[in-house]
């Protein structure tokens, strides 16, 4: 299960269960002059789900777009901010934290999932295992989901299109904060275990990717949560990935909503559950109702 948890975070990377069959919500009341909307995204979903789930008009009505981080800036600058968090300490490089037997096996398998032809695992020895897992997960996604186009990722689309449309882009956290969560929160030993598990059984990871994406396309957040909690060996990681971030975001969203009609686009797992965004907004006094796409 370590593999699945890390794969979930790499894509990179959860009202009550009544929120289970919905990914778009209208937020009203509590002094708001106009409604805002919360939309749950999934990194492997095609852009066509915007129309399918009825999010096009809510997006158009907003004067600002809220996301987990600002995706509209320089990709080079973003990479530079993340790089220090992706590098392993000198005594914890890949070849030092993975047994020679496992290293030999996954080095061969890595060649099948390398992001570039000719790339070998030994070239990435100074990276933390999670960094390599993210690369492998992206390649797996392209093979598991033929409709997946990295250049049309939902969160990025809403922000870049929003910026072009003159909307204000509001990030809930910084690139450095997200990099700390993804690469620094989990012990390197756990990261290594997950990478080995993924590359020893890549088909299982591909199948998990398909299953998670299928649940999203069916708007089945219950199933997405079940998949993320299945055989939960490291609940503290999921608490950091979801619950703590949700709590932080809920302190920021009321002030953001007051600035004008808002379209919030964050990972779908942040919506559901008694510690999710939807329950949290209701607890703050907002009226939050599901929005169904017109048939």
GUVODREN-841230 format. One record per residue (C-alpha): chain; residue number from 1; y, z, x. Coordinates in Angstrom, 3 decimals. Example, Ala and Ser with C-alpha at 12.3 -4.5 7.8 and 13.67 -1.06 7.14 Angstrom:
<recs>
{rec A, 1, {-4.500, 7.800, 12.300}} {rec A, 2, {-1.060, 7.140, 13.670}} 
</recs>
This chain:
<recs>
{rec A, 1, {0.000, 0.000, 0.000}} {rec A, 2, {2.316, 0.411, 2.962}} {rec A, 3, {2.385, -3.378, 3.212}} {rec A, 4, {3.492, -3.841, -0.394}} {rec A, 5, {6.232, -1.245, -0.156}} {rec A, 6, {7.664, -2.860, 2.940}} {rec A, 7, {7.379, -6.319, 1.408}} {rec A, 8, {9.288, -5.064, -1.627}} {rec A, 9, {12.027, -3.645, 0.569}} {rec A, 10, {12.198, -6.762, 2.714}} {rec A, 11, {13.275, -8.780, -0.291}} {rec A, 12, {15.062, -6.695, 0.484}} {rec A, 13, {15.527, -4.599, 0.040}} {rec A, 14, {14.471, 1.774, -11.392}} {rec A, 15, {17.836, 4.799, -20.268}} {rec A, 16, {14.160, 5.359, -19.794}} {rec A, 17, {11.253, 3.001, -20.030}} {rec A, 18, {12.947, 1.620, -23.131}} {rec A, 19, {14.644, -0.640, -20.584}} {rec A, 20, {11.331, -2.183, -19.690}} {rec A, 21, {11.662, -5.600, -21.319}} {rec A, 22, {15.211, -6.518, -20.437}} {rec A, 23, {17.266, -7.453, -17.385}} {rec A, 24, {20.725, -7.946, -18.961}} {rec A, 25, {22.805, -5.195, -20.605}} {rec A, 26, {26.265, -4.894, -22.159}} {rec A, 27, {28.297, -1.810, -21.249}} {rec A, 28, {30.931, -0.621, -23.755}} {rec A, 29, {32.802, 2.460, -24.890}} {rec A, 30, {33.947, 5.433, -22.830}} {rec A, 31, {37.507, 4.084, -22.735}} {rec A, 32, {36.686, 0.510, -21.679}} {rec A, 33, {39.084, -2.109, -23.059}} {rec A, 34, {36.522, -4.893, -22.695}} {rec A, 35, {32.746, -4.932, -22.196}} {rec A, 36, {31.113, -5.174, -18.801}} {rec A, 37, {27.552, -6.294, -18.026}} {rec A, 38, {24.697, -5.226, -15.769}} {rec A, 39, {22.173, -7.871, -14.702}} {rec A, 40, {18.974, -7.152, -12.775}} {rec A, 41, {18.226, -9.750, -10.116}} {rec A, 42, {15.149, -10.669, -8.117}} {rec A, 43, {15.386, -12.333, -4.723}} {rec A, 44, {12.692, -14.907, -5.467}} {rec A, 45, {13.855, -15.956, -8.929}} {rec A, 46, {15.320, -19.452, -9.402}} {rec A, 47, {18.953, -19.924, -10.440}} {rec A, 48, {17.712, -21.240, -13.789}} {rec A, 49, {17.031, -17.655, -14.952}} {rec A, 50, {20.799, -17.202, -15.394}} {rec A, 51, {20.619, -19.443, -18.451}} {rec A, 52, {17.127, -18.298, -19.423}} {rec A, 53, {18.184, -14.645, -19.603}} {rec A, 54, {21.561, -15.357, -21.234}} {rec A, 55, {23.684, -14.233, -18.282}} {rec A, 56, {25.961, -17.300, -17.995}} {rec A, 57, {28.553, -16.287, -20.616}} {rec A, 58, {28.655, -12.596, -19.589}} {rec A, 59, {29.265, -13.737, -16.002}} {rec A, 60, {32.068, -16.078, -17.104}} {rec A, 61, {33.762, -13.299, -19.088}} {rec A, 62, {34.092, -11.030, -16.049}} {rec A, 63, {37.102, -10.767, -13.780}} {rec A, 64, {35.073, -9.145, -11.012}} {rec A, 65, {31.529, -9.379, -9.684}} {rec A, 66, {29.785, -6.297, -8.279}} {rec A, 67, {26.876, -6.542, -5.851}} {rec A, 68, {24.922, -4.338, -3.502}} {rec A, 69, {26.770, -5.699, -0.449}} {rec A, 70, {29.409, -8.415, 0.017}} {rec A, 71, {27.475, -11.654, 0.520}} {rec A, 72, {30.549, -13.903, 0.737}} {rec A, 73, {31.592, -13.206, 4.313}} {rec A, 74, {30.489, -14.733, 7.593}} {rec A, 75, {26.720, -14.768, 7.937}} {rec A, 76, {27.122, -14.473, 11.690}} {rec A, 77, {29.251, -11.362, 11.311}} {rec A, 78, {26.744, -9.884, 8.870}} {rec A, 79, {23.899, -10.553, 11.310}} {rec A, 80, {25.842, -8.879, 14.122}} {rec A, 81, {26.319, -5.763, 12.008}} {rec A, 82, {22.609, -5.618, 11.178}} {rec A, 83, {21.282, -6.411, 14.642}} {rec A, 84, {21.630, -2.919, 16.189}} {rec A, 85, {19.548, -1.490, 13.348}} {rec A, 86, {16.866, -4.149, 13.770}} {rec A, 87, {16.259, -3.420, 17.458}} {rec A, 88, {13.547, -0.964, 18.498}} {rec A, 89, {14.014, 1.802, 21.069}} {rec A, 90, {12.645, 0.853, 24.496}} {rec A, 91, {9.648, 3.165, 24.064}} {rec A, 92, {8.802, 1.830, 20.587}} {rec A, 93, {8.584, -1.929, 20.933}} {rec A, 94, {5.963, -3.830, 18.938}} {rec A, 95, {3.426, -3.970, 21.752}} {rec A, 96, {3.779, -0.210, 22.272}} {rec A, 97, {3.475, 0.965, 18.670}} {rec A, 98, {0.638, -1.381, 17.658}} {rec A, 99, {-2.818, -1.025, 19.198}} {rec A, 100, {-3.911, -3.833, 21.557}} {rec A, 101, {-6.716, -4.779, 19.160}} {rec A, 102, {-4.426, -5.084, 16.165}} {rec A, 103, {-1.697, -6.741, 18.219}} {rec A, 104, {-4.087, -9.510, 19.271}} {rec A, 105, {-5.121, -10.143, 15.665}} {rec A, 106, {-1.646, -10.200, 14.143}} {rec A, 107, {-0.219, -12.270, 17.012}} {rec A, 108, {-2.549, -15.093, 16.017}} {rec A, 109, {-1.808, -14.732, 12.311}} {rec A, 110, {1.932, -14.554, 12.921}} {rec A, 111, {1.859, -18.164, 14.122}} {rec A, 112, {1.017, -19.211, 10.560}} {rec A, 113, {4.070, -17.428, 9.130}} {rec A, 114, {6.653, -17.719, 11.897}} {rec A, 115, {10.097, -18.764, 10.645}} {rec A, 116, {10.282, -21.485, 13.298}} {rec A, 117, {7.583, -23.698, 14.860}} {rec A, 118, {6.434, -22.420, 18.224}} {rec A, 119, {7.721, -18.880, 17.699}} {rec A, 120, {5.272, -16.206, 18.876}} {rec A, 121, {5.161, -12.506, 18.143}} {rec A, 122, {5.689, -11.608, 21.795}} {rec A, 123, {9.152, -13.202, 21.584}} {rec A, 124, {10.123, -10.520, 19.034}} {rec A, 125, {8.763, -7.530, 20.917}} {rec A, 126, {12.108, -5.693, 20.967}} {rec A, 127, {12.478, -5.835, 17.175}} {rec A, 128, {11.450, -3.057, 14.826}} {rec A, 129, {8.339, -3.935, 12.802}} {rec A, 130, {10.401, -4.057, 9.591}} {rec A, 131, {12.514, -6.847, 11.108}} {rec A, 132, {9.407, -8.944, 11.698}} {rec A, 133, {8.049, -8.076, 8.253}} {rec A, 134, {11.246, -9.419, 6.684}} {rec A, 135, {10.827, -12.728, 8.543}} {rec A, 136, {7.182, -13.052, 7.528}} {rec A, 137, {7.964, -12.098, 3.923}} {rec A, 138, {10.571, -14.859, 3.678}} {rec A, 139, {8.061, -17.448, 4.893}} {rec A, 140, {5.420, -16.126, 2.510}} {rec A, 141, {7.889, -16.390, -0.348}} {rec A, 142, {8.484, -20.081, 0.264}} {rec A, 143, {4.723, -20.716, 0.173}} {rec A, 144, {3.979, -18.368, -2.726}} {rec A, 145, {6.841, -19.546, -4.931}} {rec A, 146, {7.442, -23.312, -4.728}} {rec A, 147, {10.651, -22.955, -6.793}} {rec A, 148, {12.109, -20.405, -4.386}} {rec A, 149, {15.119, -21.758, -2.522}} {rec A, 150, {16.632, -19.297, -0.007}} {rec A, 151, {20.020, -20.987, -0.334}} {rec A, 152, {20.120, -20.281, -4.077}} {rec A, 153, {19.381, -16.571, -4.080}} {rec A, 154, {20.739, -14.947, -7.268}} {rec A, 155, {22.879, -12.164, -5.793}} {rec A, 156, {24.484, -14.580, -3.358}} {rec A, 157, {25.038, -17.198, -6.081}} {rec A, 158, {26.916, -14.796, -8.355}} {rec A, 159, {29.172, -13.675, -5.521}} {rec A, 160, {29.901, -17.016, -3.873}} {rec A, 161, {30.443, -18.722, -7.219}} {rec A, 162, {32.520, -15.769, -8.352}} {rec A, 163, {34.737, -16.018, -5.305}} {rec A, 164, {35.212, -19.747, -5.926}} {rec A, 165, {36.058, -18.965, -9.553}} {rec A, 166, {38.731, -16.496, -8.471}} {rec A, 167, {36.834, -13.349, -9.380}} {rec A, 168, {37.150, -10.183, -7.309}} {rec A, 169, {34.000, -9.351, -5.318}} {rec A, 170, {33.212, -5.624, -5.169}} {rec A, 171, {30.361, -4.339, -2.942}} {rec A, 172, {28.685, -1.023, -3.734}} {rec A, 173, {27.743, -0.389, -0.103}} {rec A, 174, {28.361, -1.805, 3.350}} {rec A, 175, {26.100, -4.051, 5.397}} {rec A, 176, {25.630, -1.178, 7.838}} {rec A, 177, {24.545, 1.182, 5.043}} {rec A, 178, {21.949, -1.286, 3.790}} {rec A, 179, {20.712, -1.998, 7.308}} {rec A, 180, {20.308, 1.733, 7.917}} {rec A, 181, {18.252, 2.030, 4.744}} {rec A, 182, {15.997, -0.939, 5.499}} {rec A, 183, {15.438, -0.483, 9.212}} {rec A, 184, {16.216, 3.143, 10.082}} {rec A, 185, {14.970, 5.228, 7.138}} {rec A, 186, {11.261, 4.546, 7.580}} {rec A, 187, {9.524, 5.814, 10.746}} {rec A, 188, {8.575, 3.000, 13.109}} {rec A, 189, {4.926, 4.057, 12.939}} {rec A, 190, {4.930, 3.404, 9.194}} {rec A, 191, {6.718, 0.086, 9.713}} {rec A, 192, {4.068, -0.929, 12.232}} {rec A, 193, {1.265, 0.051, 9.853}} {rec A, 194, {2.825, -2.105, 7.135}} {rec A, 195, {3.250, -5.127, 9.424}} {rec A, 196, {-0.359, -4.930, 10.600}} {rec A, 197, {-1.607, -4.600, 7.037}} {rec A, 198, {0.460, -7.582, 5.925}} {rec A, 199, {-0.714, -9.903, 8.707}} {rec A, 200, {-4.343, -8.803, 8.524}} {rec A, 201, {-4.458, -9.719, 4.853}} {rec A, 202, {-1.662, -12.240, 4.209}} {rec A, 203, {-3.185, -13.556, 0.993}} {rec A, 204, {-2.893, -10.108, -0.557}} {rec A, 205, {0.807, -10.099, 0.272}} {rec A, 206, {1.256, -13.581, -1.167}} {rec A, 207, {-0.539, -12.520, -4.360}} {rec A, 208, {1.631, -9.393, -4.607}} {rec A, 209, {4.745, -11.543, -4.253}} {rec A, 210, {3.586, -13.804, -7.082}} {rec A, 211, {2.718, -10.829, -9.277}} {rec A, 212, {6.060, -9.113, -8.752}} {rec A, 213, {7.990, -12.323, -9.417}} {rec A, 214, {5.895, -13.037, -12.511}} {rec A, 215, {6.738, -9.604, -13.875}} {rec A, 216, {10.437, -10.263, -13.332}} {rec A, 217, {10.343, -13.659, -15.038}} {rec A, 218, {8.674, -11.930, -17.998}} {rec A, 219, {11.441, -9.279, -17.914}} {rec A, 220, {8.687, -6.700, -17.522}} {rec A, 221, {10.415, -3.959, -15.546}} {rec A, 222, {7.640, -1.521, -16.455}} {rec A, 223, {5.205, -3.677, -14.518}} {rec A, 224, {7.613, -4.099, -11.595}} {rec A, 225, {7.952, -0.334, -11.352}} {rec A, 226, {4.199, 0.134, -11.629}} {rec A, 227, {3.659, -2.348, -8.803}} {rec A, 228, {6.238, -0.596, -6.628}} {rec A, 229, {4.701, 2.842, -7.255}} {rec A, 230, {1.064, 1.783, -6.965}} {rec A, 231, {-0.835, 3.933, -4.435}} {rec A, 232, {2.474, 5.474, -3.416}} {rec A, 233, {1.907, 6.832, 0.100}} {rec A, 234, {5.598, 7.187, 0.999}} {rec A, 235, {7.535, 8.272, -2.123}} {rec A, 236, {10.455, 9.385, 0.068}} {rec A, 237, {11.112, 5.765, 1.029}} {rec A, 238, {11.289, 4.576, -2.577}} {rec A, 239, {13.505, 7.556, -3.396}} {rec A, 240, {15.921, 6.397, -0.707}} {rec A, 241, {15.601, 2.741, -1.707}} {rec A, 242, {16.233, 3.335, -5.415}} {rec A, 243, {17.078, 6.821, -6.680}} {rec A, 244, {19.609, 7.915, -4.090}} {rec A, 245, {21.390, 4.582, -4.131}} {rec A, 246, {21.498, 4.592, -7.933}} {rec A, 247, {23.075, 8.049, -7.909}} {rec A, 248, {25.691, 6.870, -5.413}} {rec A, 249, {26.477, 3.698, -7.355}} {rec A, 250, {26.891, 5.645, -10.588}} {rec A, 251, {29.764, 7.560, -9.000}} {rec A, 252, {31.501, 4.253, -8.233}} {rec A, 253, {30.859, 2.097, -11.300}} {rec A, 254, {33.130, 3.978, -13.779}} {rec A, 255, {36.163, 3.392, -11.570}} {rec A, 256, {35.198, -0.241, -11.058}} {rec A, 257, {34.788, -0.825, -14.809}} {rec A, 258, {38.301, 0.487, -15.395}} {rec A, 259, {39.705, -2.331, -13.251}} {rec A, 260, {38.590, -4.972, -15.747}} {rec A, 261, {35.589, -6.779, -17.270}} {rec A, 262, {32.805, -6.546, -14.702}} {rec A, 263, {29.528, -8.338, -14.031}} {rec A, 264, {27.163, -6.159, -11.991}} {rec A, 265, {24.283, -8.008, -10.294}} {rec A, 266, {21.843, -5.723, -8.450}} {rec A, 267, {18.081, -5.654, -7.910}} {rec A, 268, {16.165, -5.319, -11.186}} {rec A, 269, {14.287, -2.205, -10.060}} {rec A, 270, {17.614, -0.356, -10.041}} {rec A, 271, {17.947, -0.744, -13.809}} {rec A, 272, {14.940, 1.033, -15.290}} {rec A, 273, {13.581, 4.551, -15.196}} {rec A, 274, {15.183, 7.893, -15.992}} {rec A, 275, {17.050, 7.734, -12.662}} {rec A, 276, {18.055, 4.097, -13.090}} {rec A, 277, {21.457, 2.529, -13.668}} {rec A, 278, {20.990, 2.020, -17.403}} {rec A, 279, {20.012, 5.642, -18.085}} {rec A, 280, {22.736, 6.816, -15.736}} {rec A, 281, {25.480, 4.864, -17.531}} {rec A, 282, {24.313, 6.183, -20.889}} {rec A, 283, {24.399, 9.718, -19.521}} {rec A, 284, {27.996, 9.073, -18.455}} {rec A, 285, {28.919, 8.293, -22.060}} {rec A, 286, {28.792, 4.502, -22.141}} {rec A, 287, {27.119, 2.524, -24.905}} {rec A, 288, {24.603, 0.303, -23.113}} {rec A, 289, {22.735, -2.285, -25.174}} {rec A, 290, {20.297, -5.037, -24.185}} {rec A, 291, {21.499, -8.617, -24.431}} {rec A, 292, {18.936, -11.180, -25.507}} {rec A, 293, {19.340, -14.840, -24.646}} {rec A, 294, {20.044, -17.124, -27.598}} {rec A, 295, {16.961, -19.085, -28.584}} 
</recs>
